[in-house]
Amino acid sequence: MTKRILILGGSGFLGSELVRASKGFETYFTYNSSLIKNRNAFSLDLNNIDNFKSILKKTTPNIIVFCARFEDSEKFKQIISLIKNVKFVFMSSDAVFDGKKGNYSEKGTPNPLTTYGIKKKEFEDIIKKELDDYIIIRSSYILGKGEKRSAEIIHALKSNEKLRRFNDMYRNPIYVKDLVKIILNLIENNFRGIINTGGEVIITPFSFAKIVANSKNLDKKLIIPVSYRDFENKSLISPDTTLDITKLKSVINFKLKRIDEINF
């Protein structure tokens, strides 16, 4: 049977990498604001349910990967209600956790602090209630050449600007190309359920900025460590949302790239 994959959010950082890598599939993808001239690309406003219905009819996917930025829970319920006999892959986040203890397993209890995390949890709950064949992928920061966090650091340091970055907030980010391989591997092996994705190296925003500076031979002295505890909205900051990736390592067959091996 032909594997037809529809990538919602195919023009974004992760989605575009996934489109490029999914050569073994009949691949369709959506974009929102930036016009893409490709016969397999479709303009989609997820708030327009008729628009989504039309794309479903044209593409008849048996796999949907949802990596679009979207926060309307009621519209998301409508989208899910239209999915029949399809494997649904949802990109969630470590932001579903409050960060009070870190090293969260898939069985950890979500308690999001931010609107972004709250919406991710709501969408997870809808998926678990309404679908049987799903993969919920909880990811830490997704890094790689051209992504926003590293680009901001590079721009600031090249402009000789000082950067203040938390040295007491912990994450275990993952290389975007590794994440894409993981997504396709999980689909190929018919995985079902929730899985954490992240790297094996734990970083802080401060240590990350220094890694990026090193990779570009930029001045690390411009990077100043600060504490999230001094931030006026500290109640909205999750200090340690590192993810336990034991399950991930049991299902993949390749070595995850270290953050200091990434070409930013």
Secondary structure by P-SEA (a helix, b strand, c coil): ccbbbbbcccccaaaaaaaaacccccccccccccccccccbbbbccccaaaaaaaaaaccccbbbcccccccaaaaaaaaaaccccbbbbbcccccccccccccccccbbbbccaaaaaaaaaaaaaaacccbbbbbbbcccccccccaaaaaaaaaaabbbbbbbcccccbbbbaaaaaaaaaaaaaaccccbbbbbccccccaaaaaaaaaaaaccccccbbbbbcccccccccccccccccaaaaaacccbbbbccccccc
